[in-house]
Amino acid sequence: MLARRSSSKVTDAAPSPAQVAAAVEAAGQLADHSGLRPWRVIELRADGITRLGRGLADADGAKEKDVAKFVAKAHRAPLVLAIVVSYAPKHKVPKWEQEAVAAGVAHNLSLVLDDEGWGVFWRTGEHTRSKAVKKAHKLGKNEELLGWLYVGGVPPRGRKPRGRGRIRVSEHLSTL
Ligand SMILES: Cc1cc2nc3c(=O)[nH]c(=O)nc-3n(C[C@H](O)[C@H](O)[C@H](O)COP(=O)(O)O)c2cc1C
């Protein structure tokens, strides 16, 4: 965990569907109030990533000539994992707790994939919860996106050391 870091640039190598399934299974073993499992992951490759790019272009009101830019940006990685919170409606467990579980899955997935040697970068943006992007992902009415994990191979020059270094524990840990 101390060595984990995000990879903004990745190569065309990607984990197989079976490797993704194993990573999701591991990432899903987390604390979950009432065991709601209020989350799912959508695996996007090739045409699926193009659909994401088109959805983002649509949400931005892009003209037809500019759609390709959004599509190219979405194709920055060969695998994109959309992280979805699927709220249990009117449940005693509040929405923020359900989002915490889905966010935990995303962080776990990043850690698992990083540990297996893949490059991962969590991205969001102003259109993450727009109608057009929701539609592109075929989300249900009780679902929202938490963003996307862009996944691929770590470039040959490898990972640079952490830009901002390690945290100062004393700034994040105290007692009463
Ligand atoms: C929920 C969430 C959304 C993020 N969205 C973006 C984003 O859209 N663009 C971006 O450059 N970084 C985004 N980041 C930050 C990067 O994923 C990454 O954590 C950051 O560049 C620091 O790198 P490090 O993880 O190696 O410390 C996001 C992180 C989180 C947790």
The ligand as a Gaussian input file, in Angstrom:
#p B3LYP/6-31G(d) Opt

LIG

0 1
 C      -13.112000      10.066000      -6.655000
 C      -11.858000      10.495000      -7.347000
 C      -11.933000      11.159000      -8.554000
 C      -10.793000      11.613000      -9.215000
 N      -10.911000      12.262000     -10.414000
 C       -9.800000      12.701000     -11.050000
 C       -9.890000      13.331000     -12.313000
 O      -10.968000      13.444000     -12.905000
 N       -8.764000      13.792000     -12.883000
 C       -7.540000      13.683000     -12.260000
 O       -6.540000      14.148000     -12.811000
 N       -7.417000      13.045000     -11.073000
 C       -8.516000      12.547000     -10.454000
 N       -8.396000      11.893000      -9.264000
 C       -7.050000      11.760000      -8.634000
 C       -6.204000      10.666000      -9.254000
 O       -6.959000       9.477000      -9.404000
 C       -4.961000      10.364000      -8.372000
 O       -5.349000       9.884000      -7.117000
 C       -4.089000      11.585000      -8.197000
 O       -3.564000      11.979000      -9.439000
 C       -2.918000      11.359000      -7.202000
 O       -2.097000      10.300000      -7.599000
 P       -1.694000       9.160000      -6.572000
 O       -2.957000       8.328000      -6.398000
 O       -0.553000       8.448000      -7.208000
 O       -1.310000       9.845000      -5.276000
 C       -9.517000      11.387000      -8.618000
 C       -9.432000      10.659000      -7.420000
 C      -10.585000      10.210000      -6.799000
 C      -10.468000       9.428000      -5.508000

